Amino acid sequence: PAQLLEYLQGHLMYLAEAHGLDIFLCCGYHLMNLRLKFLW
């Protein structure tokens, strides 16, 4: 769903600003993998 993706993007951007880009990339990668597993 588009709303879920928008929420995830907003949350990940918040994490990026709060904790730094490296953690953002790592967590974002794992979150997207988890979401894809659940969505499909």
mmJSON file of the N, C-alpha and C atoms, coordinates in Angstrom:
{"data_MODEL":{"atom_site":{
"group_PDB":["ATOM","ATOM","ATOM","ATOM","ATOM","ATOM","ATOM","ATOM","ATOM","ATOM","ATOM","ATOM","ATOM","ATOM","ATOM","ATOM","ATOM","ATOM","ATOM","ATOM","ATOM","ATOM","ATOM","ATOM","ATOM","ATOM","ATOM","ATOM","ATOM","ATOM","ATOM","ATOM","ATOM","ATOM","ATOM","ATOM","ATOM","ATOM","ATOM","ATOM","ATOM","ATOM","ATOM","ATOM","ATOM","ATOM","ATOM","ATOM","ATOM","ATOM","ATOM","ATOM","ATOM","ATOM","ATOM","ATOM","ATOM","ATOM","ATOM","ATOM","ATOM","ATOM","ATOM","ATOM","ATOM","ATOM","ATOM","ATOM","ATOM","ATOM","ATOM","ATOM","ATOM","ATOM","ATOM","ATOM","ATOM","ATOM","ATOM","ATOM","ATOM","ATOM","ATOM","ATOM","ATOM","ATOM","ATOM","ATOM","ATOM","ATOM","ATOM","ATOM","ATOM","ATOM","ATOM","ATOM","ATOM","ATOM","ATOM","ATOM","ATOM","ATOM","ATOM","ATOM","ATOM","ATOM","ATOM","ATOM","ATOM","ATOM","ATOM","ATOM","ATOM","ATOM","ATOM","ATOM","ATOM","ATOM","ATOM","ATOM"],
"id":[1,2,3,4,5,6,7,8,9,10,11,12,13,14,15,16,17,18,19,20,21,22,23,24,25,26,27,28,29,30,31,32,33,34,35,36,37,38,39,40,41,42,43,44,45,46,47,48,49,50,51,52,53,54,55,56,57,58,59,60,61,62,63,64,65,66,67,68,69,70,71,72,73,74,75,76,77,78,79,80,81,82,83,84,85,86,87,88,89,90,91,92,93,94,95,96,97,98,99,100,101,102,103,104,105,106,107,108,109,110,111,112,113,114,115,116,117,118,119,120],
"type_symbol":["N","C","C","N","C","C","N","C","C","N","C","C","N","C","C","N","C","C","N","C","C","N","C","C","N","C","C","N","C","C","N","C","C","N","C","C","N","C","C","N","C","C","N","C","C","N","C","C","N","C","C","N","C","C","N","C","C","N","C","C","N","C","C","N","C","C","N","C","C","N","C","C","N","C","C","N","C","C","N","C","C","N","C","C","N","C","C","N","C","C","N","C","C","N","C","C","N","C","C","N","C","C","N","C","C","N","C","C","N","C","C","N","C","C","N","C","C","N","C","C"],
"label_atom_id":["N","CA","C","N","CA","C","N","CA","C","N","CA","C","N","CA","C","N","CA","C","N","CA","C","N","CA","C","N","CA","C","N","CA","C","N","CA","C","N","CA","C","N","CA","C","N","CA","C","N","CA","C","N","CA","C","N","CA","C","N","CA","C","N","CA","C","N","CA","C","N","CA","C","N","CA","C","N","CA","C","N","CA","C","N","CA","C","N","CA","C","N","CA","C","N","CA","C","N","CA","C","N","CA","C","N","CA","C","N","CA","C","N","CA","C","N","CA","C","N","CA","C","N","CA","C","N","CA","C","N","CA","C","N","CA","C","N","CA","C"],
"label_alt_id":[null,null,null,null,null,null,null,null,null,null,null,null,null,null,null,null,null,null,null,null,null,null,null,null,null,null,null,null,null,null,null,null,null,null,null,null,null,null,null,null,null,null,null,null,null,null,null,null,null,null,null,null,null,null,null,null,null,null,null,null,null,null,null,null,null,null,null,null,null,null,null,null,null,null,null,null,null,null,null,null,null,null,null,null,null,null,null,null,null,null,null,null,null,null,null,null,null,null,null,null,null,null,null,null,null,null,null,null,null,null,null,null,null,null,null,null,null,null,null,null],
"label_comp_id":["PRO","PRO","PRO","ALA","ALA","ALA","GLN","GLN","GLN","LEU","LEU","LEU","LEU","LEU","LEU","GLU","GLU","GLU","TYR","TYR","TYR","LEU","LEU","LEU","GLN","GLN","GLN","GLY","GLY","GLY","HIS","HIS","HIS","LEU","LEU","LEU","MET","MET","MET","TYR","TYR","TYR","LEU","LEU","LEU","ALA","ALA","ALA","GLU","GLU","GLU","ALA","ALA","ALA","HIS","HIS","HIS","GLY","GLY","GLY","LEU","LEU","LEU","ASP","ASP","ASP","ILE","ILE","ILE","PHE","PHE","PHE","LEU","LEU","LEU","CYS","CYS","CYS","CYS","CYS","CYS","GLY","GLY","GLY","TYR","TYR","TYR","HIS","HIS","HIS","LEU","LEU","LEU","MET","MET","MET","ASN","ASN","ASN","LEU","LEU","LEU","ARG","ARG","ARG","LEU","LEU","LEU","LYS","LYS","LYS","PHE","PHE","PHE","LEU","LEU","LEU","TRP","TRP","TRP"],
"label_asym_id":["A","A","A","A","A","A","A","A","A","A","A","A","A","A","A","A","A","A","A","A","A","A","A","A","A","A","A","A","A","A","A","A","A","A","A","A","A","A","A","A","A","A","A","A","A","A","A","A","A","A","A","A","A","A","A","A","A","A","A","A","A","A","A","A","A","A","A","A","A","A","A","A","A","A","A","A","A","A","A","A","A","A","A","A","A","A","A","A","A","A","A","A","A","A","A","A","A","A","A","A","A","A","A","A","A","A","A","A","A","A","A","A","A","A","A","A","A","A","A","A"],
"label_entity_id":["1","1","1","1","1","1","1","1","1","1","1","1","1","1","1","1","1","1","1","1","1","1","1","1","1","1","1","1","1","1","1","1","1","1","1","1","1","1","1","1","1","1","1","1","1","1","1","1","1","1","1","1","1","1","1","1","1","1","1","1","1","1","1","1","1","1","1","1","1","1","1","1","1","1","1","1","1","1","1","1","1","1","1","1","1","1","1","1","1","1","1","1","1","1","1","1","1","1","1","1","1","1","1","1","1","1","1","1","1","1","1","1","1","1","1","1","1","1","1","1"],
"label_seq_id":[1,1,1,2,2,2,3,3,3,4,4,4,5,5,5,6,6,6,7,7,7,8,8,8,9,9,9,10,10,10,11,11,11,12,12,12,13,13,13,14,14,14,15,15,15,16,16,16,17,17,17,18,18,18,19,19,19,20,20,20,21,21,21,22,22,22,23,23,23,24,24,24,25,25,25,26,26,26,27,27,27,28,28,28,29,29,29,30,30,30,31,31,31,32,32,32,33,33,33,34,34,34,35,35,35,36,36,36,37,37,37,38,38,38,39,39,39,40,40,40],
"pdbx_PDB_ins_code":[null,null,null,null,null,null,null,null,null,null,null,null,null,null,null,null,null,null,null,null,null,null,null,null,null,null,null,null,null,null,null,null,null,null,null,null,null,null,null,null,null,null,null,null,null,null,null,null,null,null,null,null,null,null,null,null,null,null,null,null,null,null,null,null,null,null,null,null,null,null,null,null,null,null,null,null,null,null,null,null,null,null,null,null,null,null,null,null,null,null,null,null,null,null,null,null,null,null,null,null,null,null,null,null,null,null,null,null,null,null,null,null,null,null,null,null,null,null,null,null],
"Cartn_x":[0.818,0.0,0.85,0.394,1.175,1.345,0.299,0.379,1.454,1.559,2.576,3.968,4.168,5.479,5.814,4.815,5.062,5.441,4.739,5.054,6.468,6.839,8.176,9.245,9.007,9.999,10.181,9.056,9.141,9.875,9.589,10.233,11.722,12.076,13.479,14.244,13.605,14.262,14.496,13.516,13.692,14.874,14.976,16.083,17.411,17.402,18.64,19.142,18.216,18.624,19.028,18.364,18.593,19.856,20.139,21.189,22.325,22.157,23.24,22.932,23.589,23.257,23.574,24.669,25.046,23.959,23.482,22.427,21.152,20.887,19.704,19.744,20.889,20.996,20.832,21.455,21.387,19.957,19.353,17.989,17.001,17.171,16.263,16.293,17.501,17.644,16.898,17.101,16.448,14.942,14.501,13.067,12.382,12.998,12.385,12.303,13.336,13.29,12.16,12.003,10.926,9.57,9.405,8.106,7.773,8.772,8.511,8.101,8.737,8.374,6.926,6.511,5.148,4.122,4.496,3.54,3.292,4.342,4.157,3.738],
"Cartn_y":[-1.22,0.0,1.267,2.256,3.485,4.183,4.181,4.876,4.248,2.926,2.24,2.641,2.711,3.103,4.538,5.416,6.808,6.887,6.109,6.104,5.6,4.522,3.957,4.947,5.597,6.55,7.69,8.191,9.272,8.839,7.618,7.114,6.907,6.381,6.145,7.461,8.466,9.761,10.354,10.164,10.633,9.922,8.608,7.86,8.336,8.642,9.095,10.375,11.307,12.568,12.368,11.431,11.262,10.452,9.453,8.494,8.407,9.027,9.006,8.111,8.403,7.764,6.269,5.863,4.447,3.585,3.993,3.231,3.268,4.412,4.552,3.551,3.458,2.542,1.096,0.741,-0.624,-0.975,-0.141,-0.416,-0.363,0.582,0.699,-0.549,-1.082,-2.294,-3.455,-3.642,-4.75,-4.555,-3.317,-3.047,-3.35,-2.928,-3.181,-4.679,-5.432,-6.882,-7.49,-7.048,-7.569,-7.231,-5.998,-5.575,-6.361,-6.579,-7.336,-8.769,-9.361,-10.726,-10.783,-9.777,-9.8,-9.43,-8.511,-8.056,-9.12,-9.845,-10.829,-12.15],
"Cartn_z":[0.0,0.0,0.0,-0.722,-0.856,0.486,1.31,2.597,3.484,3.448,4.248,3.79,2.482,1.964,2.353,2.285,2.674,4.145,4.979,6.408,6.635,5.966,6.127,5.685,4.557,4.069,5.061,5.6,6.568,7.827,8.299,9.497,9.263,8.102,7.794,7.669,7.082,6.978,8.362,9.258,10.631,11.289,11.102,11.671,11.084,9.796,9.152,9.81,10.071,10.681,12.133,12.814,14.244,14.534,13.699,14.054,13.046,11.893,10.926,9.732,8.623,7.357,7.345,7.977,7.957,8.575,9.746,10.417,9.581,8.969,8.114,6.968,6.306,5.173,5.624,6.729,7.23,7.622,8.436,8.9,7.747,6.848,5.718,4.854,4.645,3.84,4.48,5.788,6.482,6.574,6.804,6.886,5.562,4.463,3.156,2.892,3.261,3.079,3.895,5.139,5.974,5.388,4.953,4.417,3.157,2.313,1.09,1.419,2.419,2.813,3.286,4.051,4.583,3.513,2.608,1.603,0.539,0.173,-0.906,-0.328],
"occupancy":[1.0,1.0,1.0,1.0,1.0,1.0,1.0,1.0,1.0,1.0,1.0,1.0,1.0,1.0,1.0,1.0,1.0,1.0,1.0,1.0,1.0,1.0,1.0,1.0,1.0,1.0,1.0,1.0,1.0,1.0,1.0,1.0,1.0,1.0,1.0,1.0,1.0,1.0,1.0,1.0,1.0,1.0,1.0,1.0,1.0,1.0,1.0,1.0,1.0,1.0,1.0,1.0,1.0,1.0,1.0,1.0,1.0,1.0,1.0,1.0,1.0,1.0,1.0,1.0,1.0,1.0,1.0,1.0,1.0,1.0,1.0,1.0,1.0,1.0,1.0,1.0,1.0,1.0,1.0,1.0,1.0,1.0,1.0,1.0,1.0,1.0,1.0,1.0,1.0,1.0,1.0,1.0,1.0,1.0,1.0,1.0,1.0,1.0,1.0,1.0,1.0,1.0,1.0,1.0,1.0,1.0,1.0,1.0,1.0,1.0,1.0,1.0,1.0,1.0,1.0,1.0,1.0,1.0,1.0,1.0],
"B_iso_or_equiv":[0.0,0.0,0.0,0.0,0.0,0.0,0.0,0.0,0.0,0.0,0.0,0.0,0.0,0.0,0.0,0.0,0.0,0.0,0.0,0.0,0.0,0.0,0.0,0.0,0.0,0.0,0.0,0.0,0.0,0.0,0.0,0.0,0.0,0.0,0.0,0.0,0.0,0.0,0.0,0.0,0.0,0.0,0.0,0.0,0.0,0.0,0.0,0.0,0.0,0.0,0.0,0.0,0.0,0.0,0.0,0.0,0.0,0.0,0.0,0.0,0.0,0.0,0.0,0.0,0.0,0.0,0.0,0.0,0.0,0.0,0.0,0.0,0.0,0.0,0.0,0.0,0.0,0.0,0.0,0.0,0.0,0.0,0.0,0.0,0.0,0.0,0.0,0.0,0.0,0.0,0.0,0.0,0.0,0.0,0.0,0.0,0.0,0.0,0.0,0.0,0.0,0.0,0.0,0.0,0.0,0.0,0.0,0.0,0.0,0.0,0.0,0.0,0.0,0.0,0.0,0.0,0.0,0.0,0.0,0.0],
"pdbx_formal_charge":[null,null,null,null,null,null,null,null,null,null,null,null,null,null,null,null,null,null,null,null,null,null,null,null,null,null,null,null,null,null,null,null,null,null,null,null,null,null,null,null,null,null,null,null,null,null,null,null,null,null,null,null,null,null,null,null,null,null,null,null,null,null,null,null,null,null,null,null,null,null,null,null,null,null,null,null,null,null,null,null,null,null,null,null,null,null,null,null,null,null,null,null,null,null,null,null,null,null,null,null,null,null,null,null,null,null,null,null,null,null,null,null,null,null,null,null,null,null,null,null],
"auth_seq_id":[1,1,1,2,2,2,3,3,3,4,4,4,5,5,5,6,6,6,7,7,7,8,8,8,9,9,9,10,10,10,11,11,11,12,12,12,13,13,13,14,14,14,15,15,15,16,16,16,17,17,17,18,18,18,19,19,19,20,20,20,21,21,21,22,22,22,23,23,23,24,24,24,25,25,25,26,26,26,27,27,27,28,28,28,29,29,29,30,30,30,31,31,31,32,32,32,33,33,33,34,34,34,35,35,35,36,36,36,37,37,37,38,38,38,39,39,39,40,40,40],
"auth_comp_id":["PRO","PRO","PRO","ALA","ALA","ALA","GLN","GLN","GLN","LEU","LEU","LEU","LEU","LEU","LEU","GLU","GLU","GLU","TYR","TYR","TYR","LEU","LEU","LEU","GLN","GLN","GLN","GLY","GLY","GLY","HIS","HIS","HIS","LEU","LEU","LEU","MET","MET","MET","TYR","TYR","TYR","LEU","LEU","LEU","ALA","ALA","ALA","GLU","GLU","GLU","ALA","ALA","ALA","HIS","HIS","HIS","GLY","GLY","GLY","LEU","LEU","LEU","ASP","ASP","ASP","ILE","ILE","ILE","PHE","PHE","PHE","LEU","LEU","LEU","CYS","CYS","CYS","CYS","CYS","CYS","GLY","GLY","GLY","TYR","TYR","TYR","HIS","HIS","HIS","LEU","LEU","LEU","MET","MET","MET","ASN","ASN","ASN","LEU","LEU","LEU","ARG","ARG","ARG","LEU","LEU","LEU","LYS","LYS","LYS","PHE","PHE","PHE","LEU","LEU","LEU","TRP","TRP","TRP"],
"auth_asym_id":["A","A","A","A","A","A","A","A","A","A","A","A","A","A","A","A","A","A","A","A","A","A","A","A","A","A","A","A","A","A","A","A","A","A","A","A","A","A","A","A","A","A","A","A","A","A","A","A","A","A","A","A","A","A","A","A","A","A","A","A","A","A","A","A","A","A","A","A","A","A","A","A","A","A","A","A","A","A","A","A","A","A","A","A","A","A","A","A","A","A","A","A","A","A","A","A","A","A","A","A","A","A","A","A","A","A","A","A","A","A","A","A","A","A","A","A","A","A","A","A"],
"auth_atom_id":["N","CA","C","N","CA","C","N","CA","C","N","CA","C","N","CA","C","N","CA","C","N","CA","C","N","CA","C","N","CA","C","N","CA","C","N","CA","C","N","CA","C","N","CA","C","N","CA","C","N","CA","C","N","CA","C","N","CA","C","N","CA","C","N","CA","C","N","CA","C","N","CA","C","N","CA","C","N","CA","C","N","CA","C","N","CA","C","N","CA","C","N","CA","C","N","CA","C","N","CA","C","N","CA","C","N","CA","C","N","CA","C","N","CA","C","N","CA","C","N","CA","C","N","CA","C","N","CA","C","N","CA","C","N","CA","C","N","CA","C"],
"pdbx_PDB_model_num":[1,1,1,1,1,1,1,1,1,1,1,1,1,1,1,1,1,1,1,1,1,1,1,1,1,1,1,1,1,1,1,1,1,1,1,1,1,1,1,1,1,1,1,1,1,1,1,1,1,1,1,1,1,1,1,1,1,1,1,1,1,1,1,1,1,1,1,1,1,1,1,1,1,1,1,1,1,1,1,1,1,1,1,1,1,1,1,1,1,1,1,1,1,1,1,1,1,1,1,1,1,1,1,1,1,1,1,1,1,1,1,1,1,1,1,1,1,1,1,1]
}}}
